[in-house]
Amino acid sequence: MYFQWYPGHMTKAKRMMQENIKLIDLIIELVDARIPISSRNPDIDALGQHKARLILLNKADLTEDQWNDQWVRYFENLGYSVLKINAKKGGSMKSIYGVIDEACKEKKERDRKRGILNRPVRAMVVGIPNVGKSTFINTLAGKAATKTGNKPGVTKGKQWIRLNKNVELLDTPGILWPKFDDAKVGLDLALIGSIKDDILNIEELALALIDFLQAHYPKVLPKKYGIEEKTNGIEVIQGIAKSRNCLIKGNEWDTEKACKILLDDFRNGRLGKITLEFTKDYD
């Protein structure tokens, strides 16, 4: 099972980011707190050399606090400024400006020595599709400054947003990279919705999620759908179809609909707080 998605507009978006990096003081990179490694585009590190860096663990409300805290320490040990946030609900958003100031203190000191005072920090907001960049900007700006959506590919071009006299943001389209070297990365991105569902085998994706949950969160499926703990993947899907009364003509169970229900419940936190990546696997 291998997942890959790199439409043509992403090449254009990457080129646009490369052209604008010279204008930027800070790169704000949003990652999905459920998959902090898989949701990092490796091209960003090459793009952001010699720039201040801030990593935001977005959707932190969908995963366990213990792992959020460990991921914060993991990235801090690599030299990044880090903050866990919930852009949709505004969690920890008030802390952003202080973290931006701290991340850019060296830049501000250089400006001061050169006699440049009160120049706003210019930050580029980057991340993979569907990680919440536009929602983050809108919440921070307190208005609908950018288009948002719950599917990848909503932001198509660059947008400058002035937050206040001290900070300006450049919103950029979500981009992936041409080839995933690790099949698990593609799977993780598909699970959180960063790869379009209409190019995926939804049943294979649901079965992979079931395998993970049974290995790491064995109580989740029985609690949510009333399914026995050691039921195999196909039986779990059938059990979900029964519990949600998903029927097709002939009174057969609609397993495709059941798979979509499972994925939607996971993506929206209705299965509880679930982490797909653990720091111990990256030590």
PERANOR-V632708 format. One record per residue. N is the residue number from 1. OMEGA is omega in radians with two decimals (999 if undefined). Layout:
# PERANOR-V632708
[[N OMEGA] [N OMEGA]]
This chain:
# PERANOR-V632708
[[1 -3.07] [2 -3.09] [3 -3.14] [4 3.10] [5 3.13] [6 -3.13] [7 -3.02] [8 -3.07] [9 3.14] [10 3.06] [11 3.11] [12 -3.14] [13 3.12] [14 3.12] [15 3.11] [16 3.12] [17 3.11] [18 -3.13] [19 -3.06] [20 -3.04] [21 -3.13] [22 3.14] [23 -2.88] [24 3.03] [25 -2.99] [26 2.99] [27 3.06] [28 -3.07] [29 3.05] [30 3.01] [31 3.10] [32 -3.05] [33 3.11] [34 3.14] [35 -3.02] [36 3.11] [37 -3.11] [38 -3.11] [39 3.05] [40 3.07] [41 -3.11] [42 3.11] [43 -3.09] [44 -3.14] [45 3.10] [46 3.13] [47 -2.98] [48 3.10] [49 3.10] [50 3.06] [51 3.01] [52 -3.03] [53 3.07] [54 3.07] [55 3.09] [56 3.06] [57 -3.08] [58 -3.09] [59 -3.12] [60 3.11] [61 -3.09] [62 -3.11] [63 -3.01] [64 -3.10] [65 -3.11] [66 3.13] [67 3.03] [68 -3.12] [69 3.13] [70 3.10] [71 3.05] [72 -3.14] [73 3.14] [74 -3.10] [75 3.06] [76 3.11] [77 3.07] [78 3.06] [79 3.14] [80 2.81] [81 -3.01] [82 3.05] [83 3.04] [84 -3.05] [85 2.95] [86 -3.01] [87 -3.07] [88 -3.09] [89 3.08] [90 -3.11] [91 3.11] [92 -3.08] [93 -3.13] [94 -3.12] [95 -2.99] [96 -3.03] [97 3.10] [98 3.13] [99 3.08] [100 3.11] [101 -3.12] [102 -3.12] [103 -3.06] [104 -3.06] [105 3.11] [106 3.10] [107 -3.13] [108 3.11] [109 3.08] [110 3.09] [111 -3.11] [112 -3.14] [113 3.12] [114 3.12] [115 3.12] [116 -3.08] [117 3.00] [118 3.03] [119 -3.10] [120 3.01] [121 3.07] [122 -3.06] [123 3.04] [124 3.13] [125 -3.06] [126 3.10] [127 3.14] [128 3.10] [129 3.00] [130 3.13] [131 3.04] [132 -3.11] [133 -3.09] [134 3.08] [135 3.09] [136 -3.11] [137 -3.14] [138 3.13] [139 3.14] [140 -3.12] [141 -3.12] [142 3.14] [143 3.12] [144 -3.10] [145 -3.12] [146 3.06] [147 3.10] [148 3.09] [149 -3.13] [150 3.07] [151 -3.09] [152 2.99] [153 -3.12] [154 3.12] [155 -3.04] [156 -3.09] [157 -3.11] [158 3.10] [159 3.04] [160 3.12] [161 3.09] [162 -3.11] [163 3.10] [164 -3.08] [165 -3.06] [166 -3.03] [167 2.98] [168 -3.11] [169 2.98] [170 3.09] [171 -3.12] [172 3.11] [173 3.06] [174 -3.14] [175 2.99] [176 3.12] [177 -2.91] [178 -3.09] [179 3.06] [180 -3.13] [181 -3.12] [182 -3.12] [183 3.14] [184 3.12] [185 3.12] [186 3.11] [187 3.14] [188 -3.13] [189 3.09] [190 -3.10] [191 -3.10] [192 3.06] [193 3.12] [194 3.00] [195 -3.04] [196 -3.12] [197 -3.03] [198 3.03] [199 -3.06] [200 2.93] [201 -3.01] [202 3.14] [203 3.09] [204 -3.13] [205 3.13] [206 3.13] [207 3.10] [208 3.10] [209 3.12] [210 3.11] [211 -3.13] [212 -3.11] [213 -3.13] [214 3.13] [215 -2.98] [216 -3.12] [217 -2.97] [218 -3.11] [219 -2.98] [220 -3.07] [221 3.07] [222 -3.12] [223 -3.05] [224 -2.97] [225 3.14] [226 -3.08] [227 3.12] [228 -2.97] [229 -3.03] [230 3.11] [231 3.13] [232 -2.98] [233 -3.13] [234 3.13] [235 3.07] [236 3.14] [237 3.09] [238 3.10] [239 3.08] [240 3.12] [241 3.13] [242 -3.08] [243 3.14] [244 3.09] [245 3.14] [246 -3.10] [247 2.99] [248 -3.11] [249 -3.10] [250 3.14] [251 3.04] [252 -3.11] [253 3.14] [254 -3.05] [255 3.11] [256 3.11] [257 3.12] [258 3.10] [259 3.13] [260 3.10] [261 3.14] [262 -3.11] [263 3.13] [264 3.10] [265 3.10] [266 -3.05] [267 -3.09] [268 3.03] [269 -3.10] [270 3.03] [271 -3.06] [272 -3.10] [273 -3.04] [274 3.08] [275 3.14] [276 3.14] [277 -3.08] [278 -3.09] [279 -3.09] [280 3.13] [281 -3.08] [282 3.12] [283 999]]
